[in-house]
Amino acid sequence: MKNFTFCTTKTIVNEKGGLARADEFVAGLNCKRVLIVTDKGVVAAGHYEKLARSLSSAGIGFCDYQDVGPDPSEQMVYAAADAGSRHDIDGVVGIGGGSSLDVAKAVAVICKTKTRLDEIFGIEKVTGTRLPLTLIPTTAGTGSEVTYSSVITAADGKKKVVISTKLYADVALLDVELTRTMPTVVAATTGMDAIVHAIEAYTSVNKKNPLSDMLAIEALKLLLGNIETAVGEGEHWEARSGMLLGAMLAGQAFSNSSVSSIHGFAYPLGEMFHLSHGLSNSLMIAPIMKFNASATRDYADISRRLFKEVSADSDENATAFFIRKIDGVLAALKLNKKLRDLGVKDRQVEELAKAAFSQERLNLNNPRKIKLEDAIAIYQAAF
């Protein structure tokens, strides 16, 4: 067995209604004044008010930054950090989707170390310590509450990543009640994002390990078994809980194994056409899986571990069955769209391909080597 290192968040709390006890977890980190990082949707849904009430009940002071948006920018990170610095905070609480949690992670570093983002973009460039960090997801998708990365849109419009084990939160609080307010389309696209995380964690060629494999499979059982019900029946708490836990397990898996070319091909769609990350992944999952199918038996292994009906099938048949399952989920969620349906022009395919081909860090993890002409063909298949 190859050597590996597995890291994750120190404390994970999975509790319906747990937001009311947020003060206990924050106080347990010896925080007296915290910055709440969130977005307008979380405020409108009433989650911010519940968090504020909990903190106030314990005498914990707080200020906030409520302007996080999709694909958060450097400016958002610095504005949030400035808000925290003005109030001399000693901790950070992120509540929201992946964007808010990613900003919270970066801010916890910047407010403590006084560094700039361009100094910490990359792998393990964070030096020193960060402020105590509590992360509370309101979507079941990114798994950001248990990952050690922060994806930020840099000043040049490109997505860049801070990757450091120092970004693992002290506490991840999963409260399924917070996912109730997710719009249907958000529940669908974030759920597919989590499914991609689990699949890519299992198929990543460089850092996959027995623990990430185990987590990826358990995540897929929960995600594929619950996503259609969770999206179609917003009050189905068991399905919602399954999605929230599945997304977290997928986050633990890919944080230790890495993602690969589905993400690599999704990023340019977000950068150039401002499509949500979950939707971008939904557009690229099937074309990438079909491209990879002949080069890996991992899809077949996943298929056999999930579906009894293919337990004795050949690798080829088990792989094809799994891909059909993914196609079926996309269709059920009405995410079986083509790039042309979302404003992409035929003449832009080559530009997209060049951008995806440049995602070397991710493509190196893909089960099949991708050449530029392959990248063009993959986008054409998605077009």
C-alpha positions in Angstrom: 0.0 0.0 0.0 1.3 3.4 -0.9 2.0 6.0 1.8 -0.6 8.7 2.4 -1.6 11.4 4.8 -5.2 12.1 5.7 -6.3 15.4 7.4 -9.7 16.8 8.1 -11.6 19.3 10.3 -11.1 18.7 14.0 -14.8 18.9 15.1 -17.8 18.0 13.1 -21.3 18.6 14.5 -24.3 17.2 12.6 -27.4 18.4 14.4 -30.8 19.5 13.2 -31.4 22.9 14.9 -27.7 23.0 15.9 -27.4 26.7 14.8 -29.1 27.6 18.1 -26.0 26.2 19.9 -23.5 28.1 17.7 -22.4 30.2 20.7 -21.2 27.0 22.5 -18.9 26.1 19.7 -17.6 29.6 19.2 -17.1 30.1 22.9 -15.3 26.8 23.0 -12.6 28.4 20.7 -12.2 31.2 23.3 -13.6 33.8 20.9 -15.0 37.1 22.3 -15.5 39.1 19.1 -16.1 37.4 15.8 -16.6 38.4 12.2 -19.6 36.7 10.5 -19.0 36.2 6.8 -22.2 35.6 4.8 -24.4 36.7 1.9 -27.7 38.5 1.4 -29.6 35.3 0.8 -28.6 33.9 4.2 -29.7 37.2 5.8 -33.0 37.2 4.0 -33.6 33.5 5.0 -33.3 34.5 8.7 -30.2 32.3 9.3 -28.0 35.3 10.2 -30.5 36.5 12.7 -30.6 33.1 14.5 -26.8 33.0 14.5 -26.6 36.6 15.9 -29.1 35.8 18.6 -27.2 32.7 19.6 -23.9 34.6 19.9 -25.5 37.5 21.7 -27.0 35.2 24.3 -23.5 34.1 25.3 -22.1 37.7 25.3 -20.0 37.1 22.2 -19.6 40.3 20.2 -19.7 40.3 16.5 -19.5 42.4 13.3 -20.3 41.1 9.8 -19.7 41.2 6.1 -22.8 40.3 4.2 -21.8 41.0 0.6 -20.3 37.7 -0.5 -21.4 36.8 -4.0 -20.9 33.9 -6.4 -17.3 33.3 -7.5 -16.1 35.6 -4.7 -13.5 38.2 -5.7 -10.3 39.4 -4.1 -12.2 42.7 -3.3 -14.8 40.8 -1.3 -12.1 39.0 0.7 -10.3 42.3 1.5 -13.5 44.1 2.3 -14.5 41.4 4.8 -11.0 41.4 6.3 -11.1 45.1 6.7 -14.5 44.8 8.5 -12.9 42.3 10.9 -9.8 44.3 11.5 -11.7 47.4 12.4 -13.5 45.6 15.1 -10.4 43.8 16.5 -11.9 40.3 16.0 -10.5 37.2 17.5 -12.4 34.7 15.4 -14.3 34.1 12.2 -17.7 32.4 11.6 -18.7 31.7 8.0 -22.3 30.8 7.2 -23.6 30.2 3.8 -22.7 28.4 0.6 -19.3 27.6 -0.6 -18.5 31.2 -1.5 -19.1 32.5 2.0 -17.1 29.7 3.5 -14.2 30.1 1.1 -14.1 33.9 1.9 -14.2 33.1 5.7 -11.3 30.8 5.4 -9.2 33.3 3.6 -10.2 36.1 6.0 -9.2 34.0 9.0 -5.7 33.8 7.6 -5.4 37.4 6.4 -6.7 39.0 9.6 -4.1 37.0 11.7 -1.1 37.1 9.4 -1.7 40.4 7.6 -0.6 38.8 4.3 -2.0 39.5 0.8 -3.8 36.9 -1.3 -1.1 36.9 -4.0 1.3 35.8 -1.3 -0.8 32.7 -0.4 -2.3 31.6 -3.7 -1.0 28.1 -4.4 -0.1 25.1 -2.4 0.9 25.4 1.3 2.1 29.0 1.1 0.3 30.1 4.3 2.7 30.8 7.1 2.0 31.4 10.7 -1.5 30.7 12.2 -5.0 31.9 11.5 -7.9 33.0 13.7 -10.2 30.4 15.1 -12.7 29.4 12.4 -16.3 28.0 12.5 -18.0 27.1 9.3 -21.7 26.5 8.9 -23.0 25.4 5.4 -26.4 26.3 4.2 -26.2 24.3 1.0 -25.5 20.6 0.4 -22.8 20.8 -2.2 -19.4 22.2 -1.9 -18.2 20.5 1.2 -16.2 23.7 1.9 -16.8 23.3 5.6 -14.3 20.4 5.7 -11.9 21.3 2.9 -8.5 23.1 3.1 -8.9 25.2 0.0 -10.4 28.6 -0.8 -11.3 29.4 -4.4 -11.1 33.2 -5.1 -11.5 35.1 -8.4 -8.3 37.1 -8.7 -8.1 40.6 -10.1 -7.4 39.3 -13.6 -10.7 37.4 -13.6 -9.0 34.0 -13.2 -10.0 31.6 -10.4 -7.1 31.0 -8.1 -6.9 28.7 -5.0 -5.3 29.0 -1.6 -4.5 25.4 -0.6 -3.3 24.9 3.0 -4.0 22.5 5.8 -4.2 25.6 7.9 -7.6 26.3 6.3 -9.3 23.4 7.9 -11.9 24.8 10.2 -11.9 24.2 13.9 -15.6 23.4 13.9 -18.0 22.4 11.0 -21.6 22.7 12.1 -24.1 20.9 9.9 -27.7 21.9 10.5 -30.1 20.5 8.0 -32.7 23.1 8.8 -30.5 25.7 7.1 -30.8 23.9 3.7 -34.6 24.3 3.7 -34.5 27.7 2.1 -32.3 26.5 -0.9 -34.1 27.3 -4.2 -34.7 24.1 -6.2 -32.1 24.9 -8.9 -29.5 25.6 -6.2 -30.3 22.3 -4.4 -29.9 20.5 -7.8 -26.7 22.1 -8.9 -24.9 22.0 -5.5 -26.0 18.4 -5.2 -24.4 17.6 -8.5 -21.3 19.5 -7.4 -21.0 17.1 -4.4 -21.5 14.1 -6.7 -18.6 15.3 -8.9 -16.5 15.8 -5.8 -17.0 12.2 -4.8 -16.5 10.7 -8.2 -13.3 12.7 -8.8 -12.0 11.9 -5.4 -12.3 8.2 -6.2 -10.8 8.4 -9.6 -7.9 10.9 -8.9 -4.7 9.2 -10.0 -2.2 10.8 -7.7 -3.5 11.1 -4.1 -6.4 8.7 -3.8 -6.1 6.5 -0.7 -8.2 4.0 1.2 -9.8 6.6 3.4 -10.7 9.0 0.6 -12.1 6.0 -1.4 -14.3 4.9 1.5 -15.6 8.4 2.1 -16.3 8.9 -1.6 -18.3 5.7 -1.8 -20.4 6.5 1.3 -20.9 10.0 -0.1 -22.2 8.6 -3.4 -24.6 6.3 -1.6 -26.1 9.2 0.2 -26.0 11.7 -2.7 -27.3 9.5 -5.5 -29.9 7.9 -3.1 -31.3 11.2 -2.0 -30.8 13.9 -4.5 -34.0 13.5 -6.5 -36.1 13.4 -3.4 -34.3 16.3 -1.7 -34.7 18.5 -4.8 -38.3 17.4 -5.4 -39.5 17.4 -1.8 -38.0 20.3 0.1 -39.6 19.2 3.4 -38.2 15.7 3.2 -35.8 16.0 6.1 -34.2 12.5 5.8 -33.3 13.2 2.1 -32.0 16.7 3.0 -29.9 15.3 5.8 -28.5 12.6 3.5 -27.5 15.3 1.0 -25.9 17.5 3.7 -23.9 14.6 5.2 -23.0 13.2 1.7 -21.7 16.6 0.6 -19.5 16.8 3.7 -18.1 13.3 3.2 -17.4 14.1 -0.4 -15.6 17.2 0.8 -13.4 15.2 3.1 -12.7 12.8 0.3 -11.6 15.2 -2.4 -9.8 17.4 0.1 -7.4 14.5 0.6 -7.5 13.0 -2.9 -8.1 16.0 -5.1 -10.5 16.7 -8.0 -9.5 16.6 -11.7 -10.7 17.4 -15.1 -14.4 17.8 -14.6 -13.5 20.7 -12.4 -10.8 21.8 -14.8 -13.3 22.0 -17.6 -15.9 23.6 -15.4 -13.8 26.5 -14.3 -13.5 28.2 -17.7 -17.3 28.1 -18.0 -17.6 30.0 -14.7 -14.9 32.5 -15.7 -16.1 33.2 -19.2 -19.9 32.8 -18.9 -20.5 33.3 -15.2 -22.3 30.0 -14.8 -22.5 28.7 -11.3 -19.9 26.2 -10.3 -22.5 23.4 -9.8 -24.1 24.0 -13.1 -20.7 24.1 -14.8 -19.8 20.7 -13.3 -23.2 19.3 -14.4 -22.4 20.3 -18.0 -19.0 18.6 -18.0 -19.5 15.5 -15.9 -20.9 13.2 -18.6 -18.5 14.2 -21.4 -15.4 13.8 -19.2 -16.6 10.5 -17.8 -17.2 9.2 -21.3 -13.8 10.4 -22.4 -12.2 8.6 -19.4 -14.2 5.4 -19.5 -11.6 3.4 -21.6 -8.7 4.4 -19.4 -9.8 3.5 -15.9 -11.6 0.7 -14.0 -12.5 3.1 -11.2 -15.9 3.8 -12.7 -16.6 0.1 -12.8 -15.4 -0.3 -9.2 -17.8 2.5 -8.1 -20.6 1.0 -10.1 -20.2 -2.5 -8.5 -20.0 -1.0 -5.0 -23.2 1.0 -5.5 -25.4 -1.2 -7.7 -25.9 -4.9 -7.0 -27.2 -5.5 -10.5 -23.8 -5.0 -12.0 -21.8 -6.9 -9.3 -20.8 -9.6 -11.8 -20.6 -7.5 -15.0 -17.5 -6.7 -17.0 -15.7 -3.4 -16.4 -17.1 -2.1 -19.6 -20.7 -2.9 -18.8 -20.4 -1.7 -15.2 -18.8 1.6 -16.3 -21.6 2.1 -18.9 -24.2 1.4 -16.3 -22.8 4.0 -14.0 -22.6 6.7 -16.7 -26.2 5.9 -17.6 -27.1 6.4 -14.0 -25.5 9.9 -14.0 -27.2 10.8 -17.2 -30.5 9.8 -15.6 -29.9 11.9 -12.6 -29.1 14.9 -14.8 -32.3 14.4 -16.8 -34.4 14.0 -13.6 -33.0 17.3 -12.3 -33.4 19.0 -15.6 -29.7 19.6 -15.8 -29.1 17.6 -19.0 -28.4 20.8 -20.9 -25.9 21.6 -23.6 -23.5 24.5 -23.7 -25.4 26.1 -26.6 -28.5 26.2 -24.4 -26.6 28.5 -22.0 -25.2 31.1 -24.5 -21.9 29.4 -25.6 -21.2 29.9 -29.3 -19.5 27.3 -31.5 -16.6 29.7 -32.2 -15.9 29.8 -28.4 -15.2 26.1 -28.0 -11.5 26.3 -28.9 -11.0 29.2 -26.4 -12.7 27.2 -23.7 -10.5 24.2 -24.6 -7.3 26.2 -24.4 -8.4 27.5 -21.0 -9.3 24.0 -19.7 -6.1 22.5 -21.1 -4.1 25.1 -19.1 -5.6 23.7 -15.8 -2.5 21.5 -15.3 -2.9 21.0 -11.6 -6.3 19.4 -12.1 -5.7 17.6 -15.4 -2.7 15.8 -13.9 -5.1 14.0 -11.6 -7.4 12.8 -14.5 -7.4 9.1 -15.2 -6.7 9.7 -18.9 -4.2 12.2 -20.3 -5.8 15.1 -22.1 -4.3 16.7 -25.2 -5.5 20.0 -26.6 -7.4 18.2 -29.4 -9.1 16.1 -26.7 -10.1 19.2 -24.9 -11.7 20.6 -28.0 -13.5 17.3 -28.6 -14.8 17.2 -25.0 -16.3 20.6 -25.3 -17.8 19.8 -28.7 -19.5 16.7 -27.1 -20.9 19.1 -24.4 -22.0 21.6 -27.0 
